[in-house]
Amino acid sequence: NATHRSLPQGKTILDLFEEQAALTPEATAMVFEQTIITYRQLNELANQLSHYLLQQHHIQPEDLTGIHLQRSEWVVIAILAVLKAGGAYVPADPQYPQERIDYIFSDARCKVVIDQAILDDFNSKRDLYSSRNLQCSLQPAQLAYVIYTSGSTGKPKGVMITHHSVYAFIKWCQRHFSDADVDIVFAATSVCFDLSIFEIFFPLATGKPFRLLENALAIPAYLKAHRKVLLNTVPSVVGALLRDGADLSTVSVLNMAGEPVPAGYIAQLDLNRMQVWNLYGPSEDTTYSTVYRIQPGSPVLIGTPIDNTRVYILGAATQLLPIGVAGEICLGGDGLAKGYLNNPALTAEKFIPDPFRPGERIYKTGDLGRWTSEGNIEFLGRKDEQVKIRGYRIEPGEIEYCLQTYPRVTDAVVTAKTNQAGEKELAAYLVAKEPLDVAAIKEHLSGRLPSYMLPGHYVQMDALPLNANGKVDKKRLPDPEGISLEKRQLYVAPRNETELRLANIWQDIL
C-alpha cells in the first residue's frame, strides 16, 4: 500500500482537458461514425452548451443534471458542459425501460434532464452563447457524477463520485499508460457504466483521439481502420471477439475489467505483442482500484493497488489477514466515493471508518481475495449474492423483486449458473400454482429491468429447496439446462411459403 503520489491542489479533469485543448487545438479529439471533432471544436461546443445551461436552467454547483441522449458525440459534449457549469451529471441509457429511467431521474431529483428536445433548443440558438472557457471555480470536493448500479433492495442505487476522485484516477491513467504505444482509444461502454470514465477522460487528458462506438458489437467493424488501438472492455466482449475470429492485430493495449478473466481467453491472445491488463475495481472506488499485467504463463490475478489507493484483506472483525488467507477486499484512498445518493444507511454500512487511519474511510466491496507471496492480490469471488454477468454488476435481489410482482409467481430466486461454454448466465427459479408463460414473464421484466438483467433460463418448481435455517438452499437448485420453461414451448413449423423462406434464411445465418 505504499502508493502515495503527490497531486496538484485544486485541480480537476476539466483542467486537464482544457489544457490539452489549448495545447493541441486542431488535433482530433473524438470520432463518431463519420464525424470528426477537434479539441478546439469539442471544447467550444461544450462551453456554449454550458453557458446555455447556466442561463436557461440556472445550474448551480453540484446540481444533479440528467443526460438522456442517444449515443453520439453530443453525449460527450453534454457531459463536459454539465461539468463546466459546475453540475454533476446523471446518465440514463435510452435503451433502459422507462420505469428505470424515471426512477433514476426521480431519485436523483435532477434539476434538468438534457434530452433531444433541449439539444434542439440549444442548437437553434447556439450562436448566442460564448465559446470561451467558463470562469466557474470548481472545487475538488464537488460532485462530478452519479452513476446508478444494481441494488439488492429492488431499486438501483446512485454512487456519488467527486472531482478529486476522478482527477486522481485520470492522473494515474496518464502515468501508467504513458509508455503505451497507442494511437487511438475505443470507447464502446455506455456512459451509464464507469468503464466509460477511462474511455472518455483518459484520451482527452493525454491528447489522444477516441472513437465513440455505438456499442461493443461495433468493435470488429473499426479494428482494421486504425493502428495501435487501446481497447478497454469486459472479458465477455473479448470472448465474443475471439469466438467470432475478430482480427486483433491492430490492438496494442487490451484492458479487461468488470468480471473475472477466463484463462481460456488469455491462451488465445498474443501476450508478447500486446499489453494485456487485468483491472479490478467497483464504481464506489472510481472505476479501477488495482492493476495487473498478464504475462505468458502467469496466473490471472488482479494485481496491486493503483496510485493513492489502499487495499486491505480483512477478516470478520475487520482485522488484517496474513498472506495467503482469504478475506474481504476493502478499499481506501483518493478514489473512494462520497457514498450512495439519498441512502445514508447503506452508505454507513458499506463505507466504514478505516481501522488503520483515523479520520479516513474504507469501502467494503463484498469481494473475496488474498495476497500472494509476490505481493499481488488473487480474486476469489463474491462474499454475498452479487454477481457480474458480461461485465455488468447485478444484484439478483433486484430481479427477484420484479419477478415476485408478477401476478402468478408466489416465490422466486435468481442465481448465476455456469453453462457448458464456461460462461455465467442468470437462472430464475419460480414457484407458481399454474403453468407460467415465459414470454409474458419476459415482457413483465423488460418493462422494469435493462436487458442485461433478464435471466437466460426460467425454471418452474413446486417449491424452492430450503436449508436447516429456512433459507433458500441455492446449492440444491437444479441445473437449468434442459428443464427451463423455454424448452416446453411448442415448436410451430413454417405454415406457408413466406414463413418457410424466413426460416431458411435464419437457419443459414445462425
C-alpha positions in Angstrom: 0.0 0.0 0.0 2.9 2.4 -0.5 1.1 4.0 -3.4 1.1 7.7 -2.4 1.9 10.2 -5.1 1.5 14.0 -4.7 -1.1 15.7 -6.8 -1.5 19.4 -7.6 -4.1 21.0 -5.3 -7.4 22.4 -6.6 -7.2 20.6 -10.0 -10.0 18.8 -11.8 -10.3 16.7 -15.0 -11.6 19.8 -16.8 -8.2 21.5 -16.2 -6.6 18.5 -17.9 -8.9 18.7 -20.8 -8.8 22.4 -21.3 -5.0 22.5 -21.0 -4.8 19.8 -23.7 -7.3 21.7 -25.9 -5.1 24.8 -25.7 -2.0 22.7 -26.4 -3.4 20.8 -29.5 -6.5 22.7 -30.6 -6.6 21.2 -34.2 -5.8 17.6 -33.2 -8.6 15.1 -33.4 -10.3 14.6 -30.0 -13.2 12.4 -30.9 -14.6 10.4 -33.8 -18.1 9.1 -34.1 -19.0 7.3 -37.3 -18.1 9.8 -40.0 -17.9 12.8 -37.7 -14.5 14.1 -36.6 -14.3 16.7 -33.8 -11.1 18.5 -32.9 -10.1 19.5 -29.4 -11.0 23.1 -30.1 -14.4 22.2 -31.5 -15.2 19.9 -28.6 -14.2 22.5 -26.1 -16.1 25.3 -27.7 -19.3 23.3 -28.2 -19.1 22.2 -24.5 -18.6 25.8 -23.5 -21.6 27.0 -25.5 -23.8 24.3 -24.1 -22.5 25.1 -20.6 -23.4 28.8 -21.0 -26.8 27.8 -22.2 -27.4 25.5 -19.2 -26.4 28.3 -16.8 -28.6 30.9 -18.4 -31.6 28.8 -19.4 -31.7 26.3 -16.5 -29.7 28.2 -13.8 -27.3 25.3 -13.0 -25.7 25.7 -9.6 -22.7 23.9 -8.1 -23.4 20.2 -7.6 -26.9 20.4 -9.2 -27.6 16.9 -10.5 -28.2 17.1 -14.2 -29.6 14.1 -16.1 -28.3 13.0 -19.5 -30.8 11.1 -21.6 -29.4 11.1 -25.2 -28.9 8.6 -28.0 -25.2 7.7 -28.3 -23.4 10.3 -30.4 -20.8 13.0 -30.0 -23.4 15.0 -28.1 -23.4 12.7 -25.2 -19.7 13.6 -24.5 -20.4 17.3 -25.2 -23.2 17.2 -22.7 -21.1 15.6 -20.1 -18.4 18.2 -20.4 -20.9 21.0 -20.5 -22.5 19.9 -17.2 -19.1 19.7 -15.5 -18.1 23.1 -16.9 -21.3 24.6 -15.4 -20.4 23.2 -12.0 -23.1 20.5 -12.0 -22.8 16.7 -11.7 -24.1 14.5 -14.5 -26.5 11.6 -14.0 -26.7 9.3 -17.1 -29.6 7.1 -18.1 -29.4 4.9 -21.2 -32.4 5.5 -23.6 -32.4 1.7 -24.0 -33.4 1.2 -20.4 -37.0 0.5 -19.5 -38.9 3.8 -19.0 -39.7 2.8 -15.4 -35.9 2.5 -14.6 -35.2 5.8 -16.3 -38.0 7.6 -14.4 -36.7 6.1 -11.1 -33.1 7.3 -11.7 -34.1 10.9 -12.6 -36.7 11.0 -9.8 -34.3 9.6 -7.1 -31.6 12.0 -8.2 -34.0 14.9 -8.2 -32.4 16.2 -11.3 -32.7 19.9 -11.8 -32.9 19.4 -15.6 -32.5 16.4 -17.9 -30.6 17.0 -21.1 -32.6 15.2 -23.8 -33.0 15.7 -27.6 -35.6 18.5 -27.1 -33.1 20.5 -25.0 -30.4 19.9 -27.5 -32.6 21.0 -30.4 -33.4 24.2 -28.5 -29.8 24.9 -27.8 -28.7 24.3 -31.4 -31.4 26.7 -32.6 -29.8 29.5 -30.7 -26.2 28.2 -30.3 -24.6 31.3 -31.8 -26.0 33.4 -28.9 -23.6 31.7 -26.4 -19.9 32.3 -25.9 -17.5 29.6 -26.9 -14.9 30.7 -24.3 -14.0 28.7 -21.2 -16.2 29.5 -18.3 -14.7 31.0 -15.1 -16.6 28.6 -12.9 -14.4 27.7 -10.0 -14.8 24.0 -9.4 -13.8 22.6 -6.0 -12.3 19.1 -5.9 -14.8 18.1 -3.2 -17.7 18.9 -5.6 -19.7 16.0 -7.2 -18.7 15.2 -10.7 -21.2 12.4 -11.5 -23.7 9.9 -10.0 -23.8 6.5 -11.7 -26.6 4.1 -10.8 -25.7 0.5 -10.1 -27.9 -2.5 -9.4 -29.4 -2.5 -5.9 -30.2 -5.5 -3.6 -33.4 -3.9 -2.4 -35.0 -4.0 -5.8 -34.0 -0.4 -6.7 -30.8 0.8 -8.3 -28.5 2.9 -6.1 -26.6 6.1 -7.1 -22.9 6.2 -6.5 -21.6 9.7 -5.9 -18.1 10.5 -7.2 -16.3 13.8 -6.6 -14.0 15.7 -9.0 -11.0 14.9 -6.7 -11.6 11.2 -7.1 -11.9 11.4 -10.9 -8.8 13.6 -11.1 -6.7 11.3 -9.1 -7.8 8.3 -11.2 -7.0 10.0 -14.5 -3.6 11.2 -13.3 -2.8 7.6 -12.5 -4.0 6.6 -16.0 -1.7 9.2 -17.5 1.3 7.9 -15.7 0.5 4.2 -16.0 -0.1 4.3 -19.8 2.4 7.0 -20.6 4.7 4.4 -22.4 1.9 2.5 -24.1 2.2 2.5 -27.9 -1.4 3.8 -28.6 -2.8 5.9 -31.4 -6.5 5.8 -30.6 -8.8 4.6 -27.8 -12.1 2.8 -28.5 -15.0 3.9 -26.3 -17.6 1.2 -26.5 -19.0 1.3 -23.0 -22.3 3.0 -22.1 -21.8 6.3 -20.1 -24.0 4.6 -17.5 -21.1 2.4 -16.5 -17.9 3.6 -15.1 -15.5 2.0 -17.6 -16.6 5.0 -19.7 -14.7 7.3 -17.4 -11.5 5.8 -18.6 -12.5 5.7 -22.2 -13.5 9.3 -22.4 -11.3 11.2 -20.0 -8.0 9.4 -20.3 -7.6 10.2 -24.0 -9.0 13.8 -23.6 -6.4 14.4 -20.9 -3.5 13.0 -22.9 -4.1 14.4 -26.4 -5.1 11.1 -27.9 -8.3 10.7 -30.0 -11.0 8.3 -29.1 -13.6 6.6 -31.3 -17.0 6.6 -29.8 -18.7 3.3 -30.8 -22.5 2.6 -30.7 -21.6 -0.5 -28.5 -19.2 -3.4 -28.2 -20.8 -5.1 -31.2 -19.3 -2.4 -33.4 -15.7 -3.1 -32.4 -14.8 -5.5 -35.3 -16.0 -3.1 -37.9 -13.4 -0.5 -36.9 -10.4 -2.6 -35.9 -8.9 -2.5 -39.4 -9.5 1.2 -39.8 -6.9 2.1 -37.1 -3.4 1.1 -35.9 -2.3 0.7 -32.3 -5.8 0.6 -30.7 -6.3 0.7 -26.9 -9.4 -1.5 -26.3 -11.0 -1.1 -22.8 -13.8 -3.6 -22.2 -15.2 -6.5 -20.3 -13.9 -10.1 -20.7 -17.2 -11.3 -22.2 -16.7 -8.9 -25.1 -13.2 -10.2 -25.6 -14.5 -13.7 -25.6 -17.1 -12.9 -28.2 -14.4 -11.3 -30.4 -12.2 -14.4 -30.1 -15.1 -16.7 -30.9 -16.0 -14.7 -34.0 -12.4 -14.7 -35.2 -12.0 -10.9 -35.0 -8.6 -9.7 -36.1 -7.0 -8.2 -33.0 -3.7 -7.5 -34.7 -4.2 -3.7 -34.5 -4.9 -3.8 -30.7 -1.7 -2.8 -28.9 -3.2 -2.5 -25.4 -6.1 -4.5 -24.1 -7.7 -3.6 -20.8 -10.1 -6.1 -19.3 -12.3 -5.2 -16.3 -15.7 -5.7 -14.8 -15.6 -9.5 -14.2 -13.1 -12.4 -13.8 -11.0 -13.1 -16.9 -11.3 -16.8 -18.1 -7.9 -18.4 -18.5 -9.1 -19.7 -21.9 -9.3 -16.2 -23.3 -5.7 -15.5 -22.3 -4.4 -18.5 -24.1 -5.8 -17.1 -27.4 -4.1 -13.6 -27.0 -0.7 -12.7 -28.2 0.7 -11.5 -24.9 4.2 -10.7 -26.3 2.8 -8.4 -29.0 0.1 -6.6 -27.0 -0.1 -5.4 -23.4 -2.9 -7.1 -21.6 -4.1 -5.7 -18.3 -6.5 -7.1 -15.8 -8.1 -4.1 -13.9 -10.3 -4.5 -10.9 -12.4 -2.0 -9.0 -16.0 -1.2 -8.1 -17.9 2.0 -9.0 -17.6 3.0 -5.4 -13.8 3.5 -5.9 -13.8 5.4 -9.2 -13.6 2.7 -11.9 -10.3 0.9 -11.1 -8.5 0.1 -7.9 -5.9 -2.5 -8.8 -3.9 -3.4 -11.9 -2.1 -6.5 -13.2 -0.3 -7.1 -16.4 -0.9 -10.6 -17.7 2.2 -12.3 -19.0 2.7 -15.6 -20.8 2.5 -18.4 -18.3 1.4 -16.2 -15.4 -1.8 -16.7 -13.4 -4.7 -14.3 -13.8 -4.5 -12.0 -10.7 -5.9 -8.6 -10.0 -2.5 -7.2 -9.0 -1.6 -4.3 -6.9 -3.2 -1.0 -5.8 -3.1 1.9 -8.3 -1.7 5.3 -7.1 -3.2 6.7 -3.9 -5.3 3.6 -3.3 -5.1 1.2 -0.4 -6.2 -2.4 -0.4 -6.8 -4.4 2.8 -7.8 -8.0 3.1 -9.8 -8.2 6.2 -11.5 -10.8 8.4 -14.9 -10.7 10.1 -13.6 -8.5 12.8 -12.0 -6.0 10.3 -8.6 -7.4 11.3 -5.8 -7.7 8.7 -5.3 -11.2 7.4 -1.9 -12.8 6.7 -0.6 -13.5 3.2 -2.4 -16.4 1.6 -5.5 -16.2 3.8 -8.8 -15.3 2.1 -10.9 -12.3 3.4 -12.9 -9.4 2.2 -11.3 -6.9 -0.1 -11.7 -3.4 1.4 -10.5 -0.2 -0.4 -9.4 3.2 0.8 -7.7 6.2 -0.7 -8.4 9.1 -3.1 -10.8 7.1 -5.4 -13.4 6.5 -2.7 -16.9 7.6 -3.5 -18.7 10.1 -1.3 -21.4 7.4 -0.7 -24.8 6.5 -2.0 -27.2 9.2 -3.0 -30.1 9.7 -0.6 -29.2 6.5 1.2 -27.2 7.3 4.4 -28.0 3.9 6.0 -26.4 1.9 3.1 -23.5 4.4 3.0 -22.8 3.9 6.7 -23.0 0.1 6.2 -20.6 -0.1 3.2 -18.3 2.9 3.9 -16.9 2.3 7.4 -14.1 4.1 9.4 -10.6 3.0 8.4 -9.4 0.9 11.3 -5.8 1.8 10.5 -6.1 5.5 9.6 -8.2 7.6 12.0 -10.5 10.0 10.2 -10.5 8.2 6.9 -12.9 5.6 5.4 -12.7 2.3 3.6 -15.3 0.6 1.3 -16.3 -3.0 2.0 -16.5 -4.4 -1.5 -18.1 -7.8 -0.7 -15.4 -9.4 -2.8 -13.1 -12.1 -1.5 -9.4 -12.1 -2.2 -6.0 -12.9 -0.7 -2.4 -11.6 -1.0 0.1 -13.8 -2.8 3.7 -14.0 -1.5 4.8 -11.9 -4.5 2.6 -9.0 -3.4 -0.3 -9.4 -5.8 -4.0 -10.0 -5.0 -5.9 -13.0 -6.1 -9.6 -12.5 -6.6 -11.7 -15.3 -5.2 -15.3 -14.3 -5.9 -18.2 -12.7 -4.1 -18.8 -12.7 -0.4 -22.6 -12.1 -0.8 -25.0 -12.7 -3.6 -23.9 -10.0 -6.1 -22.8 -11.3 -9.4 -21.2 -10.0 -12.6 -22.5 -11.1 -15.9 -20.8 -9.9 -19.1 -19.2 -7.1 -17.0 -22.4 -5.8 -15.5 -22.7 -5.8 -11.8 -26.1 -7.4 -10.9 -27.9 -7.8 -7.7 -30.1 -10.9 -8.1 -32.4 -9.5 -5.4 -33.5 -6.7 -7.7 -34.6 -9.3 -10.3 -36.3 -11.4 -7.7 -38.2 -8.4 -6.5 -39.5 -7.8 -10.1 -40.4 -11.5 -10.6 -42.3 -11.5 -7.3 -44.5 -8.7 -8.6 -45.7 -10.9 -11.5 -49.3 -11.9 -10.6 -49.0 -15.7 -10.7 -45.5 -16.1 -9.1 -45.6 -16.8 -5.4 -41.8 -17.1 -4.8 -38.7 -16.6 -6.9 -35.0 -16.8 -6.6 -32.3 -15.8 -9.1 -28.8 -17.1 -9.3 -25.8 -17.3 -11.6 -25.1 -20.7 -13.3 -22.1 -21.7 -15.4 -23.1 -23.0 -18.8 -21.3 -25.6 -21.0 -19.2 -22.9 -22.5 -17.9 -21.9 -19.1 -19.7 -18.6 -19.0 -22.1 -17.4 -16.3 -25.8 -17.0 -17.1 -28.7 -15.9 -14.9 -31.2 -18.5 -14.0 -34.6 -17.7 -12.4 -36.4 -20.4 -10.3 -40.1 -19.7 -9.9 -42.9 -21.1 -7.7 -46.5 -20.9 -9.0 -49.7 -22.9 -8.7 -50.3 -23.0 -12.5 -48.1 -23.2 -15.6 -46.2 -20.0 -16.3 -45.9 -18.3 -19.7 -42.2 -17.3 -20.2 -43.0 -14.8 -22.9 -45.3 -12.9 -20.5 -42.8 -13.0 -17.7 -40.1 -11.6 -20.0 -42.4 -8.9 -21.1 -43.1 -8.1 -17.5 -39.4 -7.9 -16.6 -38.5 -6.0 -19.8 -40.7 -3.1 -18.7 -38.7 -2.8 -15.4 -35.2 -4.0 -16.0 -32.5 -3.4 -18.6 -31.8 -6.3 -21.0 -28.6 -7.4 -19.4 -30.5 -8.2 -16.2 -33.0 -10.6 -17.8 -32.4 -14.2 -16.9 -31.3 -16.6 -19.6 -33.3 -19.5 -18.0 -36.6 -19.8 -16.2 -37.4 -23.0 -14.2 -40.8 -23.6 -12.6 -40.7 -25.5 -9.3 -43.3 -26.7 -6.8 -41.2 -25.3 -4.0 -37.8 -23.9 -3.5 -35.3 -26.1 -1.6 -34.6 -24.8 1.9 -31.8 -25.4 4.3 -32.0 -26.0 8.1 -32.3 -22.3 8.8 -35.3 -22.0 6.5 -33.4 -20.1 3.8 -33.3 -21.0 0.1 -30.5 -23.6 -0.4 -29.1 -22.4 -3.8 -26.7 -25.3 -3.9 -29.7 -27.6 -4.3 -31.3 -25.7 -7.2 -31.2 -27.9 -10.3 -29.2 -27.1 -13.4 -31.5 -25.2 -15.8 -30.1 -26.8 -18.9 -32.8 -28.9 -20.5 -35.6 -28.2 -17.9 -36.1 -24.4 -18.4 -39.6 -23.3 -19.3 -38.4 -22.3 -22.8 -37.9 -26.0 -23.6 -41.6 -26.6 -23.0 -42.7 -24.1 -25.7 -44.3 -26.0 -28.6 -42.5 -25.8 -31.9 -44.6 -24.4 -34.7 -43.4 -25.3 -38.2 -43.5 -22.8 -41.1 -47.1 -22.6 -42.2 -46.7 -21.0 -45.6 -44.1 -20.2 -48.3 -43.1 -16.9 -46.7 -42.5 -18.4 -43.3 -40.6 -21.3 -44.8 -38.2 -18.8 -46.7 -37.8 -16.8 -43.5 -37.0 -19.9 -41.5 -34.4 -21.0 -44.1 -32.8 -17.5 -44.0 -32.4 -17.6 -40.3 -31.1 -21.2 -40.4 -28.4 -20.1 -42.8 -27.5 -17.1 -40.6 -27.5 -18.9 -37.3 
